[in-house]
Amino acid sequence: MASRSEPSPSQSSPSQSGRSRSGPGRSARARSPEAKRAREAAILDAAARLATAHGIRSVTLTDIAAEVGMHKSAMLRYFETREEIFLRLAAAGWVEWSQAVRERLTAASPEAPHGPHAVAGLLAESLVARPMFCDLLAQTPMNLERNVSLESVRSFKVTAIAEVAAVGEALRGVVVLSPAQAGDVVATATAMAGALWQMAAPGTELRRLYESDPDLAHAVVDVAPRLTGILSALLRGYGTGGETE
């Protein structure tokens, strides 16, 4: 059932880089609950390293198994599919980002400017600082939710929805928004961060092409300022008579 994504022309496959951490005895089955959790954590860490280096789309189940030092068949005892591994990382990414951005919002000095542009910039910068999370935000609805059990999808959605609500509540502490508006701001921020990150293609041959060819200059996307502008406009709109129910 594991799917194998084809590497994009703009990204090298991690399997082509010759990286393998296999070693004697490392694929033995974890027997105790603690050992199983440790093995799952090692698999997730390996997937995160590869995704950070090569992009999620290029990382296969075989690549992850080689990175962690396991046979692919043994790794399937812990995760059903490649997509389940990355969906778990996406859930963890939501929790980590939510906590970090809420801390920044609640720690802001009462004297600090909390206008639309300042808040939009804070949200944008917090997302751009997490490249793998931006990649996960784009890959989740397109691919990661498509080859896992319904229970895995439900578990992820429950986590993501809770974090959207938590960030929305923190936003309402610094900007006048209804609960629905705050949720829409968070949803827009994360959806656009994922889309803009894919368009920007940072660190890839595509990005280098865009930057080197004057005829393609319009294709160069700087995520932080573009996202800041979008969110600032949305917040200003809500502040000038948008529906507040």
Secondary structure, DSSP 8 states (H G I E B T S, - for coil): --------TTS--GGGGT-----TTTTS---SHHHHHHHHHHHHHHHHHHHHHH-GGG--HHHHHHHHT--HHHHTTT-SSHHHHHHHHHHHHHHHHHHHHHHHHHHS-TTS--SHHHHHHHHHHHHHT-HHHHHHHHHIIIIITSSS-HHHHHHHHHHHHHHHHHHHHHHHTTS---HHHHHHHHHHHHHHHHHHHHHH-TTSHHHHHHHH-GGGGGG---HHHHHHHHHHHHHHHHHTT----
